[in-house]
Amino acid sequence: MNFDKQRRLVERLLERTRAGELVWQESIRPDVFQAAFQNSSVQIKSVDDGRFTECHVSIIDAIGRIVDDFGRDELDRDSPRQPGSWSRALEELYALARRSALRADDAIDSILAEIE
């Protein structure tokens, strides 16, 4: 299977999230964050198997079904990028999504306003 679309999706999600143009929200499950679109949503989650922590992306359709799910292994397959670079990209996306959903910058700004 070719994962070019999924790689392009991760790149665009990263770009839009870095720019503050994408709003992420907490999911009902802990450590899962999601961005909603017109007919579907994207979730990113952190999966810990006891030895490693890995990030996975799921595509959810309008009725809540997971229609695609992928992580670094799928993105690395036949990729022109360096091995491991997709793992770093997914980790960054997870961290940015988490910060956005939990409104980390608002919390930091509030604390700075009190101590400065």
N, C-alpha and C positions, 0 to 999 in steps of 0.2 A: 504494500500500500504506500502511496505517495503522501507525505505529510507537508507538502509545500503550503497549502492553505492554512494549516494549523500554525506553521512557523510564521507566516505573514500575519495571522491573527495575533499571535503573541507579540510580535514586533509593534504592531499598531496599538495594541492595548498598552504596552510599555510607553510608547510615544505620547499617547493621549493622557495616560496617568501621570507621567512626569510633568506634562504641561498643565496639569490640574484641570483638564477638560473632561475627565471621566469621573463620575461619582460612584464610589464603592460603598456598599452597605454590609452590615453584619448579616449573616445567615442565621437560621434557627439552630444550626449546629455550631459548636465552638470551633474556632480556628478555620472557619470557612467564610470567605468574603465574596460578594457578588456584585456584578454590574448588570443592570437591566437595560434591555433594548426593546424595540417595538414588538417583536414576535418571539423573542428568546432572551436568555440571559447567560452570562458567563460566570462560573464560580472558580475560585482558586482555593486550594486547600493544602495544608501541610500534613503529610503522612509520615508517621514515625513507626518504623518496623522494629524498633528496639536497638538496631545497629546504626541505621542511617535515617536522616530526615530528608524527605523528597517532596517536591511540590507537584501537584497535578491540576490540570485545567479540565473542567467539565462544561459542556454546552448543554443547556437545558431548554427544551422547547416550551411552547405556550401552555401546555397542559402539565408540565412538571417532569417530563421524561428526560433522562440523560440520553442524549442522542450521540454524544461523542465524549470521550475521556482520554486524555493523553498526558504524558509527562516527558521527562528528559530522554528516556530511552527511545521513544517514538520520534521525538524531534531530532535527536542525534543521528538516527538512521538515514544514511545517504545524504547527510547535510554537508554543504561545502564549508561550514564553519568548523572551528577547532573543536575537538571533543571536549565536553564539559562546559562549553560556552552556553548551551541551552539550559543547563542546570543553573548557572549563574543568572541567566535572564529570568527564569521562573522564580528563583529566590528573590530577585529584585522586585519583580511584579508582585509577589506575595507581600513583601515588606511594604511596598508603596500602597497596595490595596488595603492592608491592615491599618496603616497610618491614616489613610483617607477615611475608612469606615469608622475608626475609633476617634477621629478628629483630634489626632495627636498635636497638630500645630496649634489648634485652638487652646488646648490644655497648656501647652508650653507658653503661648502668648499670655494667657491668664496668669500663670505663675510669674512670668517676667514682669508683668504690669504690677504685681504686688511687691516684688522685691527690688525693683529699680527705683 
